[in-house]
Amino acid sequence: MTHPHNEAGRRLFAAVLSSQMGITVDYCLARYVPAVVDPSWADLAWKLQQQIVDQYYRDVMNPDQGTRRTQ
């Protein structure tokens, strides 16, 4: 089970990401923000932000395969 402070942090992080991506916080949590039980979740989460956003845009650009098309 996730520590309450970690869960609050996950929700805050997902709120920031979801506002940038135009999706709901719950969807962002379920799809893009892993459950992190380590107290240093915040450092990890912000380091992962770009990867999460990139994955989201890959999903949007090519939802069937989950990969971005390259030219």
C-alpha positions in Angstrom: 0.0 0.0 0.0 1.2 3.5 -0.9 2.1 5.8 2.0 -0.5 8.7 2.2 2.1 11.3 1.6 3.3 9.5 -1.5 -0.3 9.2 -2.7 -0.9 12.9 -2.2 2.3 13.6 -4.1 1.3 11.2 -6.9 -2.1 13.1 -7.2 -0.4 16.5 -7.3 2.1 15.3 -9.9 -0.7 13.8 -12.0 -2.7 17.0 -11.7 0.2 19.0 -13.1 0.8 16.5 -15.9 -2.9 16.1 -16.8 -3.4 19.8 -17.1 -0.5 19.9 -19.5 -1.8 17.0 -21.5 -5.5 17.8 -21.4 -6.6 14.6 -19.7 -8.2 13.7 -16.4 -6.2 13.3 -13.3 -7.5 9.8 -12.7 -6.6 8.7 -16.2 -3.2 10.2 -15.8 -2.7 8.4 -12.5 -3.9 5.1 -14.0 -2.0 5.2 -17.2 1.1 7.3 -16.7 2.1 7.8 -13.0 3.3 4.5 -11.4 2.7 3.8 -7.8 5.9 4.6 -6.1 6.4 3.7 -2.4 9.9 5.0 -2.0 10.0 8.3 0.0 12.0 9.9 -2.8 9.0 9.5 -5.1 9.1 13.2 -5.9 12.6 13.2 -7.4 11.8 10.1 -9.4 8.5 11.5 -10.6 9.9 14.8 -11.9 12.7 12.9 -13.6 10.1 10.7 -15.3 8.0 13.6 -16.3 9.4 13.9 -19.8 9.2 10.2 -20.4 5.6 10.2 -19.3 4.7 13.1 -21.6 6.6 11.5 -24.5 4.7 8.2 -23.9 1.4 10.1 -23.8 2.1 11.8 -27.2 3.2 8.5 -28.7 -0.2 7.1 -27.6 -2.0 10.0 -29.1 0.0 10.0 -32.4 -0.5 6.3 -32.9 -2.9 4.7 -30.4 -2.9 1.3 -32.1 0.8 0.7 -31.7 1.7 3.2 -28.9 4.7 4.5 -30.9 5.3 7.8 -32.7 5.8 7.6 -36.4 9.1 8.9 -37.7 9.7 10.3 -41.1 
